[in-house]
Amino acid sequence: MQAKDLHFKNFYYDTLQSFLNCHFEGKQEVAITQQEDTLLCEYAALKNLLAGVKEVNLSCHYVRSALDALKKYNMTGKAVVDGENLGDVEGYENCIIIHLKYLPRYGENQLQELSMYSGQKKVPLLIDFGRSLDELGTLDKMYGTSPTHFLEDMGFLDRDCTLLGGNYLDKEDLSLLAMYSARLALTPKSDMLQGRGFTNLAMIKNSGIEFNFASDDFPYVNMLSEVNWACGQTANLLCDNTAVTRGEILEKITTSASKRLEKAMLSGEGISQPQELKERLLWLEKELVNKLKEKI
């Protein structure tokens, strides 16, 4: 299959952690330089391009690293920056997404400030949410209300808001999110890697909430596989192979959904790409391994 036949969107790709998961057995908290961040973002952009992705939001430490990498390969997308480190975003407000990881880690005042900043600057939010029962239980105990209503109270649902995960959300949660036009970014392969709960794709689809897929910190980019995995999980969860079809879900994640594409997903057909891009990826991979292994 030719890459020109595809136009996938990868809502979120964690450049550093996915690389560490791939080459260093998931090592955490490795400090990187701006040069290393630049190489990681190019590596991530190229890895997505080779997988047929034309739009990807890249996690980065320096906004310019992600934006330059996307521009280099004529890709669209935004730089995803950690909500606890917004020192590099001035002047880039229209090019970034603020990522809030594990809400219980933030203080209430800090969350209110981030919500206000998002509203004033029109900056989208990406919030890890509903990925574990521990996270939801902790929020419930901290604030004395359901976690989804807490998002509402903080004003996050009035923003351009996408929730990453949603594994443990129920019908009432999804109904409230749909009222506010919040979205879900589903991460089935990353969930498998981290041992999270399955996503009920049929319930999400029937709720009317907009959703897409993200490879998150899974080391290999394959958006067809993400869909295949999520559909398979849902069929097993509900004991119903007709609960969702791959064809209807493909229409959500690519502008070229077709029977041919569905067949390619089931057969594992590869995506044809120029050899020079593959060679560039291998060079970046080798260079990054050499730089980062000194820190592991």
C-alpha positions in Angstrom: 0.0 0.0 0.0 1.3 3.4 -0.9 1.6 6.1 1.8 -0.2 8.5 -0.4 -3.3 6.4 0.0 -3.4 7.1 3.7 -4.0 10.2 5.9 -3.9 9.2 9.5 -3.9 11.4 12.6 -2.0 10.4 15.7 -3.4 12.6 18.4 -0.5 12.3 20.8 3.0 10.7 20.6 5.3 10.8 23.6 8.7 11.2 21.9 11.0 10.6 24.8 9.1 7.9 26.7 8.3 5.9 23.6 12.0 5.9 22.7 12.9 4.8 26.2 10.3 2.1 26.1 11.7 0.9 22.8 15.4 0.9 23.6 15.9 1.1 27.4 13.1 -1.1 28.9 10.9 1.9 29.8 13.5 3.8 31.9 11.9 6.9 33.5 13.0 10.5 34.1 16.0 10.9 31.9 17.1 14.5 31.5 17.7 15.6 27.9 19.3 18.5 26.3 17.7 20.7 23.6 19.8 19.0 21.0 18.6 15.6 22.1 15.0 16.9 22.2 15.5 18.1 18.6 16.7 14.7 17.5 13.9 12.9 19.4 11.2 15.1 17.8 12.6 14.5 14.3 12.8 10.8 15.0 9.2 10.8 16.2 7.9 12.8 13.2 9.7 10.5 10.8 8.5 7.4 12.6 4.9 8.6 12.2 5.5 9.6 8.6 6.8 6.2 7.7 3.6 4.7 9.3 1.3 6.8 7.1 0.6 9.5 9.7 0.2 13.0 8.2 -0.9 14.8 11.4 0.7 14.2 14.8 1.0 16.1 18.1 4.5 15.6 19.5 5.4 15.7 23.1 8.5 17.8 23.5 10.6 19.7 26.1 11.2 22.6 23.7 8.4 23.8 21.4 10.7 24.7 18.6 12.0 21.1 18.4 8.5 19.7 17.6 7.5 22.4 15.3 10.7 22.3 13.2 10.4 18.5 13.0 6.9 18.7 11.7 7.8 21.4 9.2 10.8 19.4 7.9 8.6 16.5 6.8 5.6 18.6 5.7 3.4 17.3 8.5 0.7 19.1 10.5 0.2 19.0 14.2 1.2 20.8 17.4 3.8 20.7 20.1 2.5 19.1 23.4 4.1 20.7 26.4 3.9 19.6 30.1 1.5 21.8 32.2 4.1 21.9 34.9 6.7 23.5 32.6 5.3 26.3 30.4 8.5 28.3 30.3 9.1 27.9 26.6 5.6 28.7 25.2 5.5 32.5 24.9 4.7 33.5 21.4 3.7 29.9 20.4 0.2 29.8 21.9 -1.4 28.9 18.6 1.0 26.0 18.1 0.8 24.2 21.4 -1.3 21.8 23.5 -0.9 21.8 27.2 -0.7 18.3 28.7 -1.9 17.7 32.3 -0.5 14.4 33.5 -2.1 12.8 36.5 -4.4 15.5 37.9 -4.0 14.6 41.6 -0.4 15.8 41.3 -1.5 19.4 40.8 -2.8 21.7 43.4 -6.3 23.2 43.0 -5.0 26.7 42.5 -2.5 25.5 39.9 -5.3 23.8 38.0 -7.5 26.9 38.1 -4.6 29.0 36.7 -4.0 26.5 33.9 -7.8 26.5 33.1 -7.8 30.3 33.0 -4.6 30.4 30.8 -6.2 27.9 28.4 -9.3 30.0 28.1 -7.6 33.3 27.8 -4.9 32.2 25.3 -7.2 29.7 23.4 -4.7 26.9 24.0 -6.1 23.3 23.8 -5.8 21.0 26.7 -4.8 17.3 26.8 -5.7 15.7 30.1 -4.8 12.2 31.3 -8.1 11.1 32.7 -9.9 7.9 33.6 -6.8 5.8 33.0 -6.9 4.1 36.4 -9.3 3.5 39.2 -6.7 4.8 41.6 -6.6 8.2 39.8 -10.4 8.5 39.8 -10.7 7.5 43.5 -8.0 9.9 44.6 -9.7 12.8 42.8 -13.0 11.8 44.4 -11.5 11.8 47.9 -9.6 15.1 47.3 -12.5 17.1 46.0 -15.6 15.4 47.2 -17.3 15.1 43.8 -17.2 12.8 40.9 -13.9 13.3 38.8 -15.9 14.2 35.7 -17.8 16.9 37.5 -14.5 18.1 39.0 -13.4 18.7 35.4 -16.6 20.7 34.9 -16.1 22.7 38.0 -12.5 23.6 37.1 -13.8 24.9 33.7 -11.7 22.4 31.7 -14.8 21.2 29.8 -15.5 24.7 28.6 -12.1 24.7 26.9 -10.8 22.9 23.8 -10.4 19.8 25.8 -9.3 16.2 25.0 -9.0 13.5 27.5 -6.3 10.9 27.1 -7.4 7.4 28.0 -10.9 7.2 29.4 -10.6 3.5 30.2 -12.7 3.7 33.3 -15.4 6.2 32.3 -19.0 5.1 32.4 -22.1 6.2 30.5 -22.9 9.1 32.8 -19.3 10.4 32.4 -19.5 10.1 28.6 -22.9 11.9 28.5 -21.5 14.9 30.5 -18.4 15.0 28.3 -20.6 14.9 25.1 -22.6 17.9 26.4 -19.4 19.9 26.5 -18.0 18.6 23.2 -15.0 17.2 24.9 -13.1 14.6 23.0 -11.3 11.3 23.9 -7.9 10.2 22.6 -7.8 6.4 22.9 -4.5 4.5 23.5 -5.2 0.8 23.3 -1.7 -0.4 22.5 -0.2 1.9 25.2 -2.8 0.6 27.6 -1.7 -2.9 26.9 1.9 -2.0 27.6 1.0 -0.3 30.9 -1.6 -2.9 32.0 -4.5 -0.5 32.0 -8.2 -1.5 31.6 -9.8 -2.1 28.2 -11.7 0.6 26.4 -15.3 -0.1 25.5 -15.3 1.3 22.0 -18.9 0.5 21.4 -20.1 2.5 24.4 -17.9 5.5 23.4 -19.2 5.4 19.9 -22.8 5.2 21.0 -22.3 8.2 23.4 -21.8 10.5 20.4 -18.5 11.8 21.8 -15.8 12.6 19.3 -12.7 10.3 19.6 -9.5 9.6 17.9 -6.5 7.4 18.6 -3.0 8.1 19.9 0.0 5.9 20.2 1.1 7.7 23.4 4.2 6.0 24.8 3.9 2.7 22.8 7.2 2.4 21.0 5.8 1.5 17.6 3.4 3.6 15.5 0.7 1.7 13.7 -2.7 3.4 13.7 -4.3 0.5 11.8 -3.2 -1.7 14.6 -4.6 0.7 17.2 -8.0 0.4 15.6 -7.7 -3.4 15.2 -6.7 -3.8 18.8 -9.5 -1.6 20.2 -12.2 -3.3 18.1 -10.9 -6.7 19.2 -10.9 -5.7 22.8 -14.5 -4.4 22.6 -15.7 -7.6 20.8 -14.1 -9.7 23.6 -15.4 -7.5 26.3 -19.0 -7.6 25.1 -18.8 -11.1 23.5 -20.2 -9.5 20.4 -18.3 -9.3 17.1 -20.8 -6.8 15.7 -20.6 -4.2 18.5 -18.3 -2.1 16.4 -16.9 -2.6 12.9 -13.4 -1.8 11.8 -14.8 0.0 8.7 -16.8 2.5 10.8 -14.0 3.2 13.2 -11.5 3.7 10.3 -13.7 6.5 9.1 -12.9 8.2 12.3 -9.2 8.2 11.9 -8.4 8.6 8.2 -9.8 10.6 5.3 -9.3 7.6 3.0 -11.3 4.9 4.8 -12.2 2.1 2.3 -12.7 -1.6 2.0 -9.2 -1.8 0.7 -7.9 -0.1 3.8 -9.9 -2.3 6.0 -8.5 -5.4 4.2 -5.0 -4.0 4.5 -5.4 -3.7 8.2 -6.6 -7.3 8.6 -3.8 -8.6 6.3 -1.0 -6.6 7.9 -0.1 -5.1 4.6 2.9 -2.7 4.9 3.1 0.9 3.8 5.6 1.8 1.1 8.0 4.6 1.8 11.2 6.0 0.2 14.4 4.2 1.3 16.2 7.5 2.2 13.6 8.2 4.9 14.1 4.8 6.4 17.9 5.3 6.4 17.4 8.7 8.1 15.3 7.1 10.8 18.0 4.4 11.4 20.7 7.1 11.7 18.6 9.1 14.2 17.9 6.0 16.2 21.6 5.1 16.4 22.6 8.7 17.3 20.0 8.9 20.1 20.8 5.5 21.6 24.5 6.6 21.8 23.6 9.9 23.4 21.1 8.5 25.9 22.7 5.3 27.0 25.3 7.4 28.9 22.5 8.7 31.1 20.7 5.4 31.7 
